[in-house]
Every structure is written in structure tokens, then in C-alpha cells.
Amino acid sequence: MAEQTHIPGIDHEGLSFRQASEELEVIVRLLEGNQLELEESLEKYERGVFLLRTLQSRLNEAQQKISVLLGEIEPESDDSTDTTLS
């Protein structure tokens, strides 16, 4: 069995964030249309839940990375510098 490598920004199915988001939008529209049979609706719903969890996870990862980067660029507080106006 071939080992999958993790590529940032791509889930294990090879979808980018944008592709997963667009697929989720299509699924939502299909489900809202009430034109699918019960079995197909359940399949689409399951796929939608998977995509939603994937997107939420990737957003959380991005948010954590941004927090780390912001922490690295914010100047450290230097109590010896007087910043008050006289």
C-alpha cells in the first residue's frame, strides 16, 4: 500500500480548500432543492459533513498559524521606555 504524503492546503482526497468549499456549496443547494431520493440525500449529507469537518479543521490550523506568526512579529513590551506624553 502506498503511503500518502501530507501536502499543506490539500486534504487526503487531493481537494484544495476552495474545491472542498465549492463542493459543499453544491451539496447544500442539492439538499435544499428537495429533488433527491432519500438514499442519495443521505449520501450527500454524509459527504457534506465530511467536507465541513475538513474545512473547519483547516480553518483552525490556519488560525493557529496566524496566531503564532502574529506573536513572532509583535514587539515585546519594554517597560524601560516611557511612552507617556508630558
Secondary structure, DSSP 8 states (H G I E B T S, - for coil): -------TTB-TTS-BHHHHHHHHHHHHHHHHHT-S-HHHHHHHHHHHHHHHHHHHHHHHHHHHHHHHHHHHHS----TTS-----
